[in-house]
C-alpha cells in the first residue's frame, strides 16, 4: 500500500476486526490521511450503534405462512450425494431399451405409412460402405479435392414418427418407475 493510496472499506473492516496483516501500514496512513480517518470513525460509530441495539425475539416463526406470502419457508432435506444403484441401473436399461426399440420400430413405422419410401437397412449400409470405400480411395491418392457425400435420405415424417413413438415409450417407462415413489 502506498501513502498516496486510500485505505479501502475492506481494509478498514479488517483493521477493526484485527484480521489484517497490514495493521502498521494502515495506522501510518490513518495518521496522515484525514479522509480515511473520518471513514474509520464513521465505521466505528456504526458498529458501536449496532452493538448497542437490543436483541429482539421474532414475533412469528419463519416456517409459518402468512396470507400475503407466496410460499412458507420450509427447510428442504438435502439431496443424496449419489443416486441409488437401482435407479442408475434402471436409467441405463431404459436407455438401452429405447435404442433397441427405435432400431426395431423404424422399419415397422415406415411400413405403416405407404406413402413413404424408406430404403432398407441393408441398402443404407451398402450405400454407406460404398461411400466409405470411395472416400478411402480418394484419400489414398492424396488429391485434396472436395468430397461430396450422398447419404441415403430418410423421410422426415418417418423419423419424426419413430422419435414420437420412442418418446411415448420413454414417458410411460418413467411414469411407471416414478409412480411408486409418491
For each residue, the residues with C-beta under 8 A, 3 or more apart:
1: 5 7 11 22 25 26 29
2: 5
3: 28 29 32
4:
5: 1 2 29
6: 29 33 35 36
7: 1 11 12 15 26 29 30 33 36 39 40
8: 11 12
9: 12 13 39 43
10: 13 14
11: 1 7 8 14 15 20 22 26
12: 7 8 9 15 16 26 36 39 40 43
13: 9 10 16 17 43
14: 10 11 17 19 20
15: 7 11 12 18 20 23 26 40
16: 12 13 40 43 44 47
17: 13 14
18: 15 23
19: 14
20: 11 14 15 23 26
21:
22: 1 11 25 26
23: 15 18 20 26 27
24: 27 28
25: 1 22 28 29
26: 1 7 11 12 15 20 22 23 29 30
27: 23 24 30 31
28: 3 24 25 31 32
29: 1 3 5 6 7 25 26 32 33 36
30: 7 26 27 33 36 37 40
31: 27 28 37
32: 3 28 29
33: 6 7 29 30 36 37
34: 37 38
35: 6 38 39
36: 6 7 12 29 30 33 39 40
37: 30 31 33 34 40 41
38: 34 35 41 42
39: 7 9 12 35 36 42 43
40: 7 12 15 16 30 36 37 43 44
41: 37 38 44 45
42: 38 39 45 46
43: 9 12 13 16 39 40 46 47
44: 16 40 41 47 48
45: 41 42 48 49
46: 42 43 49 50
47: 16 43 44 50 51
48: 44 45 51 52
49: 45 46 52 53
50: 46 47 53
51: 47 48
52: 48 49
53: 49 50
54:
55:
56:
57:
58: 61 62
59:
60: 64 66
61: 58 64
62: 58 73
63: 72 73 74 75
64: 60 61 72
65: 69 71 72
66: 60 69
67:
68:
69: 65 66 72
70:
71: 65
72: 63 64 65 69
73: 62 63
74: 63
75: 63
76:
77:
78:
79:
80: 83 84
81:
82:
83: 80 87 88
84: 80 87 88
85: 88 89
86: 89 90
87: 83 84 90 91
88: 83 84 85 91 92
89: 85 86 92 93
90: 86 87 93 94 177
91: 87 88 94 95
92: 88 89 95 96
93: 89 90 96 97
94: 90 91 97 98 170 173 174 177
95: 91 92 98 99
96: 92 93 99 100
97: 93 94 100 101 173
98: 94 95 101 102 166 169 170 173
99: 95 96 102 103
100: 96 97 103 104
101: 97 98 104 105 165 166 169
102: 98 99 105 106 162 163 166
103: 99 100 106
104: 100 101 107 108
105: 101 102 108 109 162 165 166
106: 102 103 109 110 118 158 162
107: 104 110 111 118 120 121
108: 104 105 111 112
109: 105 106 112 113 158 161 162 165
110: 106 107 113 116 118 155 158
111: 107 108 114
112: 108 109 161
113: 109 110 116 157 158 161
114: 111
115:
116: 110 113 155 157 158
117: 155
118: 106 107 110 154 155 158
119: 123 124 127 152
120: 107 123 124
121: 107 124 125
122: 125 126
123: 119 120 126 127 152
124: 119 120 121 127 128 152
125: 121 122 128 129
126: 122 123 129 130
127: 119 123 124 130 131 150 151 152
128: 124 125 131 132 151 152
129: 125 126 132 133
130: 126 127 133 134
131: 127 128 134 135 149 150 151
132: 128 129 135 136
133: 129 130 136 137
134: 130 131 137 138
135: 131 132 138 139 147
136: 132 133 139 140
137: 133 134 140 141
138: 134 135 141 143 145 147
139: 135 136 142
140: 136 137
141: 137 138
142: 139
143: 138
144:
145: 138
146:
147: 135 138
148:
149: 131
150: 127 131
151: 127 128 131
152: 119 123 124 127 128
153:
154: 118 158 159
155: 110 116 117 118 158 159
156: 159 160
157: 113 116 160 161
158: 106 109 110 113 116 118 154 155 161 162
159: 154 155 156 162 163
160: 156 157 163 164
161: 109 112 113 157 158 164 165
162: 102 105 106 109 158 159 165 166
163: 102 159 160 166 167
164: 160 161 167 168
165: 101 105 109 161 162 168 169
166: 98 101 102 105 162 163 169 170
167: 163 164 170 171
168: 164 165 171 172
169: 98 101 165 166 172 173
170: 94 98 166 167 173 174
171: 167 168 174 175
172: 168 169 175 176
173: 94 97 98 169 170 176 177
174: 94 170 171 177 178
175: 171 172 178 179
176: 172 173 179
177: 90 94 173 174 180 181
178: 174 175 181 182
179: 175 176 182
180: 177
181: 177 178
182: 178 179
